[in-house]
Amino acid sequence: MTDKQDKIEAAVLRRLLAHLDENKQVQNIELMNLANFCRNCLAKWYSAEAKAQGEEVDYEQAREIIYGMPYSEWKEKYQKPATAEQLAQFEKNNKSK
């Protein structure tokens, strides 16, 4: 991988995070049901990749990076309860794995 590719991929991640931040109304369960990943998945991937690079970024630190604020604050401000339909779809998706 080249330095240029690293810079492009970093910029794409920043753009994705900005897009998610601009669309807080999109709930994590919706992302999971439609795309099989969510903001929390990004935080887990971030933490794992940091560790692979010899850095320590725990899950909560990674979530703060992904959400742009402590997760507890984001959850209080923006997370809505999942509907019965969303939960049913989530369960259906996870049973097929």
Wavefront OBJ file of the C-alpha trace (Angstrom):
o trace
v 0.000 0.000 0.000
v 1.325 3.405 -0.889
v 1.344 6.545 1.229
v -1.052 8.061 -1.305
v -3.485 5.174 -0.879
v -3.241 5.495 2.918
v -4.066 9.201 2.656
v -7.010 8.540 0.351
v -8.395 5.809 2.611
v -8.002 8.026 5.683
v -9.860 10.809 3.895
v -12.629 8.386 2.920
v -13.005 7.291 6.553
v -13.206 10.919 7.683
v -15.837 11.543 5.022
v -17.833 8.470 6.099
v -17.717 9.602 9.740
v -18.819 13.109 8.753
v -21.657 11.631 6.696
v -22.812 9.498 9.631
v -22.543 12.534 11.900
v -24.690 14.567 9.508
v -27.265 11.763 9.514
v -27.687 11.026 13.205
v -31.324 10.150 12.545
v -30.098 6.920 10.937
v -30.106 4.487 13.802
v -27.488 1.789 14.317
v -30.087 -0.965 14.116
v -31.116 0.355 10.699
v -27.510 0.227 9.547
v -27.161 -3.307 10.913
v -30.355 -4.467 9.241
v -29.488 -2.947 5.875
v -25.708 -3.152 5.687
v -24.657 -5.558 8.462
v -22.476 -2.944 10.165
v -23.025 0.127 12.324
v -21.127 2.830 14.158
v -20.239 0.376 16.925
v -18.784 -2.015 14.348
v -16.610 0.812 13.044
v -15.387 1.429 16.589
v -14.540 -2.265 17.032
v -12.680 -2.277 13.716
v -10.856 0.919 14.693
v -9.739 -0.540 18.006
v -8.644 -3.819 16.393
v -6.666 -2.052 13.662
v -5.007 0.233 16.195
v -3.899 -2.842 18.130
v -2.629 -4.460 14.919
v -0.547 -1.310 14.380
v 0.893 -1.497 17.905
v -1.357 1.201 19.368
v -3.766 0.887 22.263
v -7.173 2.374 21.552
v -9.805 0.664 23.653
v -13.388 0.222 22.495
v -14.736 3.221 24.424
v -11.999 5.481 23.058
v -12.731 4.208 19.568
v -16.456 4.848 20.006
v -15.714 8.434 21.026
v -13.675 8.836 17.831
v -16.424 7.314 15.687
v -19.334 9.126 17.353
v -17.487 12.421 17.836
v -18.469 12.425 21.509
v -18.718 9.925 24.359
v -21.086 7.137 23.349
v -23.264 7.679 26.432
v -23.844 11.284 25.347
v -24.633 10.300 21.747
v -26.990 7.573 22.934
v -28.850 9.979 25.221
v -29.183 12.649 22.527
v -29.797 10.633 19.375
v -30.576 6.958 19.911
v -34.231 5.998 19.718
v -35.691 2.729 20.966
v -35.715 0.055 18.292
v -39.118 -0.862 16.961
v -40.483 -4.394 17.174
v -40.036 -4.673 13.399
v -36.393 -3.562 13.568
v -35.646 -6.034 16.344
v -37.385 -8.858 14.458
v -35.350 -8.114 11.329
v -32.149 -7.966 13.385
v -32.919 -11.364 14.930
v -33.777 -12.836 11.535
v -30.518 -11.537 10.049
v -28.451 -12.926 12.902
v -30.079 -16.361 12.892
v -29.043 -16.886 9.292
v -25.349 -16.465 10.122
l 1 2 3 4 5 6 7 8 9 10 11 12 13 14 15 16 17 18 19 20 21 22 23 24 25 26 27 28 29 30 31 32 33 34 35 36 37 38 39 40 41 42 43 44 45 46 47 48 49 50 51 52 53 54 55 56 57 58 59 60 61 62 63 64 65 66 67 68 69 70 71 72 73 74 75 76 77 78 79 80 81 82 83 84 85 86 87 88 89 90 91 92 93 94 95 96 97
